């Protein structure tokens, strides 16, 4: 074994609320977990300025503060944190091996994948500056901050319709901005949105720029439209488009999420058609014994901090039980257990 290779009982890939919850539970079980923080330590929650629906914080808590508290709690019980992105995973034999971007190789008996899912952004001007300051990718997280506001929802699929319908509970008006003249959403979701008195549609339109600053939040947006749709492509092709500035108090992206599972593509771990980690029944177990999933990487439906934290604790408990059951098998030099990889 090279000096760069390290052995662990449990490695947690991801440092969002799911990974931190898993780390706390694993550390309290004296398993001394290693947490790989990845390229965006803290995950999606760090993009949220205020979290009001996490149990135990009646006055709300900042997303970054919640993550920092979770990290401190895990470290208190013995979890170790390191920066590193998994570039390749070898899961056919145990112990598993993870190759990191810094050249290090990690060996572990159990693996918890809590890498989350990244919301798709649209590339509008100022979105980097205003994400979390009136621009959001989660209506259920941030919708209540926009009571009485006029808001935009960008997208035309089920995700966008769900965002619009939820926001209609709080906002004065909801305008769905879609780059075509028909929705991709399912018939039932499209009908619900179309029939809602607070929801209107801007067809063949796209978001070009977001106005505002971090002190005042989102104050407006520039939209472009073209009768044939996909107006930003028309701009690139040198065609004329209609440009309009609108006053809004919030903008929500509803263009879907991408699970961060690229490093599992060539492993025996099963992913669904969208790339989400598949787990068995009510457990966090995957097709590969010793590999567990937690948080948004295996949950395309709820995507909430509280549910991610719950599955993180479940994954740690499942991993702890699995390690106990297989302790005799998983020795320092175990017999290779070969698992057939997916094509």
Secondary structure, DSSP 8 states (H G I E B T S, - for coil): --TTEEEEEEEEE--SHHHHHHHHHHHHTT---EEE--SSTTGGGGG-S-B-SSTT-TT-B-HHHHHHHHHHHHHHTT-EEE---EEEEE-SSSSEEEEETTS-EEEEEEEEE---EEE-----BTHHHHBTTTEES-HHHHGGGGTT-EEEEE-SSHHHHHHHHHHTTT-SEEEEE-SSSS--S-HHHHHHHHH-TTEEEETTEEEEEEEEETTTEEEEEEEEE-TTS-HHHHHHTT---EEEEEE-SEEEE-S-EEES-GGGTTSSS-B-TTS-B---TTS-B-SSTTEEE-GGGG-SS---HHHHHHHHHHHHHHHHHHHHHTTTTS-TT----------
